Amino acid sequence: MIQINDLSFSYSRNKVFEHLTLSLEKGNVYGLLGQNGVGKTTLLKLVAGLLKSEHTACMVNGFHPYKRQPSFLADIYYLPEEPACPPGTVGELGLNFGTFYPGFKIEQFYSLLERFEVRPDKRFKDLSAGQQKKAHISYALSLNTGILLLDEPSNGLDIPSKALFRSIVSGYINDDRIIVVSTHQVRDLEHLIDPVIILDNNGVLLHATIQEISEKVCFITKSNNDPEALYTEETPLGYAMVKSNTQGLDTKVNLEALFNAVLSHKEWFNEHFKGYDHE
Amino acid sequence: MIMNNLFCFKRFCAITAKELREYFRNYGTSIISVMGIYLLFLLIPLLVGGSVSALSRINMIILMTAVIMIIAPSKLYGTVNHYRKGLNYVLLPVSTLEKTLSMFLMTAVYTTFIITAGLLILDTVVHLIIPLRLNEMLFTAHSMKIMGFELVSLLVIQSWFVLGNMLFKNQKVAKTILSLLGLVILIGLLFVLVFNIIGYDKVGMFFEEQFSDLALNIDGSKIRVFGIGDMREVIKDIPLFKKMMTIQYILWAVISLGCWIGTYRLIKTRKY
């Protein structure tokens, strides 16, 4: 479990978080959304222990991440947006580093590599950026850590690989695991992430499950614009809107539209999602 | 639980084994290059009909060892404090103590052993092939003693470079050399200040007194002066130098320990 309690963090004078409170439970794939510079990567790094937080402000599985104790590190993995490639082959990444993780399964690593069509005997420097990313994703998933932090995992993946990634992660999640995916590519991961956390410079704008979102707002397309809509976007099919779900409609959540709606109507969402406070 | 998070022998062995596996890929070329340079140093004079004295061979081995030992931290652990490349290392479920001890084993023990043994074996092989031109074997108790002392001082210098490797983000070796030069200048200025306060005349007289003893010692002995190491043998019985040597060893121990503790702290608290 990840417990963030009244977390404040800044890079010298640049304040990133002030009194941020958030709780992430096992069994979920959290989608961490937000504009550039709101602190998505910073939050993941704080949880992974790569940045320093106050002792009680960030607790992960009962550990203070920044202490980087082996028991803590053995159950968490952070995959950055642009992971650095080790000098050897893809297979060596698993053999040299993976064996330190108690949950690591070499067969699973090779099986994932095969599904992503990456050869384990290839040197990292001989792979394209997309293939390198697939190798790192395979490695991260085969570690089988309780907490997996993925920063923009779909960046650089081709279209079939994105679908494959969604499929693999969907099969990977269970009641003992937490996956946090920070992304701008919401369409790539729309069917994967639940709950959704939207951050802005003042903290958490929205923290709700897909079901809670669809209960409160609906996503419809109409030929005419509706001034009451929280967000409207002109599309070839008409006006795609996000509206307050007063009629109890069951519509499919469009994360991109939701994100824009939340940014343009912060107070409305704050008011209507108070009951769903996951903090 | 606390102890397990601080040090676990199994984990320590695992990280040491991992670093041993990666060792020659990261540093093998440099070690082989240095051995090649030493071979050329031996062979070029032999090809033109000259010979290479034992003293110059020892000095060359020490120089080559110094180069390898000083570069080792940045070659083996240069990416540890890199914001991207260092992540796999820092996130490895191994305690900071185990990481630091393994780093010590790789840089101070293994590297020193590999390069010294490699160069000595190379020297011996060349000596066995052409014994007339390389007049002495280096595997003697006397030359080993001299080299031993130099290796200890190199280990102290290396510990400074290990710290520099963690402290500086790029051009680590160059910046560490500059910092070392800065330190030497600072200590030199401190001595000038102290001598100024005491008075140069008094200092001069004091050393003259000590050196008169040294002259007697050299006259009274039949020790062949082989190099600076032998000078140390000659003067070691003079009380002042005895004290100075003791202070030097204590200082070396303190500096080395300080550098390694600093490295431990930097690994532990580095932000990425």
Interface residues (C-beta under 8 A of the other chain):
Chain A: K45 A48 L50 L51 K52 R68 Q69 P70 S71 L73 A74 I76 Y77 Y78 P80 E82 P83 A84 P86 P87 G88 N96 F97 T99 F100 Y101
Chain B: M1 N4 N5 C8 R11 A14 I15 K18 R21 E22 R25 N26 T79 H82 R84 K85 L87 N88 V90 L91 L92 P93 V94 S95 T96 K268 T269 K271 Y272
